[in-house]
């Protein structure tokens, strides 16, 4: 089999889907035999040392293949959608230059969305100094809440952000104080999209009962693999604290509370399952609104593999 693609008309593949839908497994099997390189689109997998709770690809798997954008941040570090956008675009270009196909795989739909509808190049990186200045405005009672501040500065963005979503509110304020322009203004400034045809696939269990069973089985397996020991070790070695960005990863906050004796084991387990089901529903909400999408059933893994493999083989020279 030829192992290089046609560089004149290269393509990009998006493999999206709900959690526990076998996205990673199928992507690795494809990359094992075809000229593909994998780019992770998952906000949980960026964190080092957090392996079991994030269902990170296991290096002992016989089909294991390297993913770009895995293990790139410490649990205390932030990683913005703008940073992801820049990293992913550069990786896509680099992979195509090597004569291979970039296959982006994951379940962070907002990141996929931003690759399709690109971010203004004027949106800046995060600044701790600016965040501290914003916080001082609240401490000094110049504004009652961060949301009130945003509603005055950028009412358009305020209408699109929930008043309890402090992270996104703070980011919108930060952008204004760094650039002097509101987020709602900056996102209207055009930027280049991916300059290659994008083939988009969404995989999930068509039967919701099967999906929820897969989610339950994954979480039970996660516990059996030593998730509690992983989190205990992270806490003991000061790699994970309650206020770290990585605590947004489903499961870690719940396990943290269990270890600190704030909840019992069954409550912890139930909360992780509930939050993961909720995540799958949010992912489906995104995907149901998506254009130019090919749907595939997770219960037919061979069909998913063959469909994408056939597309790749058509690009070989």
C-alpha positions as CSV (number, residue, x, y, z in Angstrom):
1,X,0.0,0.0,0.0
2,X,1.2,3.5,-0.8
3,X,1.9,5.5,2.4
4,X,1.7,9.1,1.1
5,X,-1.2,11.2,0.1
6,X,-1.9,13.5,-2.8
7,X,-0.4,16.9,-1.6
8,X,-2.2,18.8,-4.4
9,X,-5.6,18.1,-2.9
10,X,-5.1,17.2,0.8
11,X,-7.9,16.6,3.2
12,X,-8.6,16.9,6.9
13,X,-10.8,14.5,8.9
14,X,-12.8,15.3,12.0
15,X,-13.8,12.3,14.1
16,X,-16.2,13.7,16.7
17,X,-18.8,12.0,18.9
18,X,-20.1,11.5,22.4
19,X,-18.0,10.2,25.2
20,X,-17.6,6.4,25.4
21,X,-18.3,6.0,21.6
22,X,-14.9,4.4,20.7
23,X,-13.6,7.4,18.9
24,X,-10.0,7.0,20.2
25,X,-10.0,3.2,19.6
26,X,-11.1,3.6,16.0
27,X,-8.7,6.5,15.3
28,X,-5.7,4.6,16.6
29,X,-6.5,1.5,14.5
30,X,-6.8,3.6,11.4
31,X,-3.5,5.4,12.2
32,X,-1.8,2.1,12.8
33,X,-2.1,1.1,9.2
34,X,-2.8,4.3,7.2
35,X,-0.8,7.5,6.6
36,X,-2.7,9.4,9.3
37,X,-1.5,11.4,12.3
38,X,-3.9,12.0,15.2
39,X,-4.6,15.4,16.8
40,X,-6.5,15.2,20.1
41,X,-9.5,17.6,20.5
42,X,-10.1,17.0,24.1
43,X,-9.7,19.5,27.0
44,X,-9.1,16.7,29.5
45,X,-6.3,14.9,27.7
46,X,-4.0,18.0,27.6
47,X,-3.1,17.4,31.3
48,X,0.0,15.5,32.3
49,X,-0.2,12.8,35.0
50,X,-4.0,12.6,34.7
51,X,-4.4,9.3,32.8
52,X,-7.1,7.0,34.2
53,X,-9.8,9.6,34.9
54,X,-9.5,11.1,31.4
55,X,-9.4,7.7,29.6
56,X,-6.1,8.7,28.0
57,X,-4.9,6.4,25.3
58,X,-2.9,3.6,26.9
59,X,0.6,3.1,25.6
60,X,0.3,-0.6,26.3
61,X,-2.5,-0.9,23.8
62,X,-1.2,-2.8,20.7
63,X,-2.8,-0.2,18.5
64,X,-1.4,2.7,20.4
65,X,-0.5,5.7,18.3
66,X,0.9,9.1,19.3
67,X,-1.7,11.9,19.6
68,X,-0.6,15.5,19.2
69,X,-1.9,17.8,22.0
70,X,-2.0,15.2,24.7
71,X,0.1,15.8,27.9
72,X,1.0,19.4,27.0
73,X,0.0,21.1,30.2
74,X,0.4,20.7,33.9
75,X,-2.8,20.5,35.9
76,X,-2.4,24.0,37.3
77,X,-2.0,25.5,33.8
78,X,-4.7,27.1,31.6
79,X,-5.2,26.3,27.9
80,X,-7.4,28.6,26.0
81,X,-9.4,27.8,22.9
82,X,-7.3,30.4,21.1
83,X,-4.1,28.5,22.0
84,X,-5.7,25.3,20.8
85,X,-6.7,26.9,17.5
86,X,-3.2,28.1,16.9
87,X,-1.6,24.8,17.8
88,X,-4.1,22.7,15.8
89,X,-3.8,24.8,12.7
90,X,0.0,24.6,12.8
91,X,-0.1,20.8,13.3
92,X,-2.5,20.3,10.4
93,X,-0.1,22.2,8.1
94,X,2.9,20.2,9.4
95,X,1.2,16.8,9.0
96,X,0.1,17.6,5.4
97,X,3.6,18.7,4.5
98,X,4.8,15.2,5.6
99,X,2.4,13.7,3.1
100,X,-0.1,12.5,5.7
101,X,-3.7,13.1,6.7
102,X,-4.5,15.0,9.9
103,X,-7.3,13.2,11.8
104,X,-8.7,15.3,14.6
105,X,-10.4,13.1,17.2
106,X,-12.2,14.0,20.4
107,X,-15.3,15.2,22.1
108,X,-14.7,18.9,22.8
109,X,-17.2,20.3,20.3
110,X,-16.5,23.9,20.9
111,X,-12.9,23.4,19.8
112,X,-14.0,21.7,16.6
113,X,-16.5,24.5,16.1
114,X,-13.7,27.1,16.4
115,X,-11.6,25.3,13.8
116,X,-14.5,25.6,11.3
117,X,-15.4,29.2,12.3
118,X,-12.0,30.6,13.1
119,X,-11.0,32.9,15.9
120,X,-9.9,36.5,15.3
121,X,-6.1,36.8,15.3
122,X,-6.5,39.8,17.6
123,X,-7.7,37.8,20.6
124,X,-4.8,37.8,23.1
125,X,-3.4,35.2,25.4
126,X,-4.5,35.1,29.0
127,X,-2.7,37.5,31.5
128,X,-2.6,36.8,35.3
129,X,-1.8,40.5,35.8
130,X,-4.9,41.7,34.1
131,X,-7.0,39.1,35.9
132,X,-5.7,40.5,39.2
133,X,-6.6,44.0,38.1
134,X,-10.2,42.9,37.3
135,X,-10.5,41.1,40.6
136,X,-9.5,44.3,42.4
137,X,-12.4,46.1,40.7
138,X,-14.7,43.7,42.5
139,X,-12.9,43.9,45.8
140,X,-13.0,47.7,45.7
141,X,-16.8,47.5,45.1
142,X,-16.7,49.3,41.8
143,X,-18.9,46.5,40.5
144,X,-21.2,44.1,42.4
145,X,-20.2,41.0,40.4
146,X,-18.0,40.1,37.4
147,X,-21.2,39.6,35.4
148,X,-22.4,43.1,36.2
149,X,-19.0,44.4,35.0
150,X,-19.3,42.5,31.7
151,X,-22.9,43.6,31.2
152,X,-21.8,47.2,31.2
153,X,-18.7,46.7,29.1
154,X,-19.9,44.2,26.6
155,X,-23.7,43.6,26.9
156,X,-23.7,41.5,23.7
157,X,-21.3,38.9,25.1
158,X,-23.1,39.1,28.5
159,X,-26.3,37.9,26.9
160,X,-24.5,34.8,25.5
161,X,-22.7,33.8,28.7
162,X,-24.5,32.4,31.8
163,X,-24.0,34.6,34.8
164,X,-22.5,31.7,36.8
165,X,-19.9,30.9,34.1
166,X,-17.1,32.8,35.8
167,X,-14.4,31.4,33.6
168,X,-15.9,32.7,30.4
169,X,-17.0,36.0,32.0
170,X,-13.5,36.6,33.2
171,X,-12.1,35.8,29.8
172,X,-14.4,38.3,28.1
173,X,-13.4,41.0,30.6
174,X,-9.7,40.1,30.2
175,X,-9.9,40.5,26.5
176,X,-11.4,44.0,26.8
177,X,-8.8,45.2,29.3
178,X,-5.9,43.9,27.2
179,X,-7.1,45.1,23.8
180,X,-9.5,47.9,24.5
181,X,-12.1,46.1,22.3
182,X,-15.0,43.9,23.4
183,X,-15.1,40.2,22.7
184,X,-18.2,40.6,20.6
185,X,-16.3,43.1,18.4
186,X,-13.2,40.9,18.0
187,X,-15.0,37.7,17.0
188,X,-16.4,39.5,14.0
189,X,-12.9,40.2,12.6
190,X,-12.3,37.5,10.0
191,X,-9.4,35.0,10.0
192,X,-8.4,32.2,7.7
193,X,-10.3,28.9,8.0
194,X,-8.6,25.6,7.4
195,X,-7.7,25.8,3.7
196,X,-8.4,22.1,2.9
197,X,-11.6,20.1,2.5
198,X,-12.8,18.8,5.8
199,X,-14.6,15.4,6.1
200,X,-16.6,15.3,9.3
201,X,-17.8,12.2,11.0
202,X,-19.9,11.9,14.2
203,X,-20.1,8.6,16.1
204,X,-22.3,7.6,18.9
205,X,-24.6,4.8,19.9
206,X,-27.9,5.3,18.1
207,X,-29.6,3.6,21.0
208,X,-29.3,5.8,24.0
209,X,-29.6,2.9,26.4
210,X,-26.4,1.4,24.8
211,X,-24.7,4.8,25.2
212,X,-25.5,5.1,28.8
213,X,-24.4,1.5,29.4
214,X,-21.1,2.2,27.7
215,X,-20.7,5.3,29.9
216,X,-21.4,3.2,33.1
217,X,-19.0,0.5,32.0
218,X,-16.3,3.0,31.3
219,X,-16.6,4.6,34.7
220,X,-16.6,1.2,36.5
221,X,-13.5,0.3,34.6
222,X,-11.9,3.6,35.5
223,X,-12.5,2.8,39.2
224,X,-11.1,-0.7,38.8
225,X,-8.0,0.6,37.0
226,X,-7.1,2.6,40.1
227,X,-8.6,6.1,39.6
228,X,-8.8,6.7,43.3
229,X,-5.0,5.8,43.7
230,X,-4.2,8.2,40.8
231,X,-6.0,11.1,42.4
232,X,-4.5,10.4,45.9
233,X,-1.1,10.4,44.3
234,X,-1.7,13.6,42.5
235,X,-2.9,15.3,45.7
236,X,-0.1,13.9,47.8
237,X,2.6,15.2,45.4
238,X,0.9,18.6,45.0
239,X,0.1,18.0,41.3
240,X,-3.6,18.6,41.9
241,X,-5.4,21.1,44.0
242,X,-9.0,22.0,44.2
243,X,-8.7,25.4,42.4
244,X,-6.6,24.0,39.5
245,X,-8.0,24.3,36.0
246,X,-7.7,20.5,35.6
247,X,-10.3,20.0,38.3
248,X,-12.9,20.8,35.6
249,X,-12.3,17.3,34.1
250,X,-15.2,15.2,35.0
251,X,-14.5,12.7,37.9
252,X,-11.6,14.5,39.5
253,X,-13.6,16.9,41.6
254,X,-15.9,14.1,42.7
255,X,-13.0,11.9,43.6
256,X,-11.3,14.8,45.4
257,X,-14.5,15.2,47.6
258,X,-14.5,11.5,48.3
259,X,-10.9,11.4,49.3
260,X,-11.5,14.5,51.6
261,X,-14.4,12.6,53.2
262,X,-17.0,15.1,52.0
263,X,-19.1,12.5,50.1
264,X,-19.3,8.7,50.3
265,X,-18.2,6.3,47.6
266,X,-21.6,5.6,46.1
267,X,-22.4,9.4,45.9
268,X,-19.1,10.0,44.2
269,X,-19.7,7.2,41.7
270,X,-23.3,8.4,41.0
271,X,-22.1,12.0,40.4
272,X,-19.4,11.0,38.0
273,X,-21.9,8.8,36.0
274,X,-24.5,11.6,36.0
275,X,-22.0,14.3,34.9
276,X,-20.7,12.1,32.1
277,X,-24.3,11.4,30.9
278,X,-24.9,15.2,30.9
279,X,-21.7,15.7,28.9
280,X,-22.9,13.2,26.3
281,X,-26.2,15.1,26.0
282,X,-24.4,18.4,25.5
283,X,-22.2,16.8,22.9
284,X,-25.3,15.5,21.1
285,X,-26.9,19.0,21.2
286,X,-23.8,20.4,19.4
287,X,-23.8,17.7,16.8
288,X,-27.5,17.8,16.0
289,X,-26.9,21.4,14.9
290,X,-23.8,20.5,12.8
291,X,-23.7,20.9,9.0
292,X,-22.1,18.5,6.5
293,X,-21.9,15.7,9.0
294,X,-21.8,11.9,8.4
295,X,-23.3,10.0,11.3
296,X,-22.1,6.5,12.2
297,X,-23.3,4.0,14.8
298,X,-20.8,3.1,17.6
299,X,-22.3,-0.4,17.7
300,X,-20.9,-1.0,14.2
301,X,-17.2,-0.3,14.7
302,X,-16.2,-2.2,11.6
303,X,-18.4,0.0,9.5
304,X,-17.0,3.2,11.0
305,X,-13.4,1.9,10.3
306,X,-14.2,0.8,6.8
307,X,-15.9,4.1,5.9
308,X,-13.0,6.3,7.0
309,X,-10.4,3.9,5.7
310,X,-12.0,4.0,2.2
311,X,-11.9,7.8,2.3
312,X,-8.2,7.8,3.2
313,X,-7.3,5.2,0.6
314,X,-8.9,7.4,-2.1
315,X,-6.2,10.0,-1.2
316,X,-3.2,7.7,-1.7
317,X,-0.9,8.1,-4.6
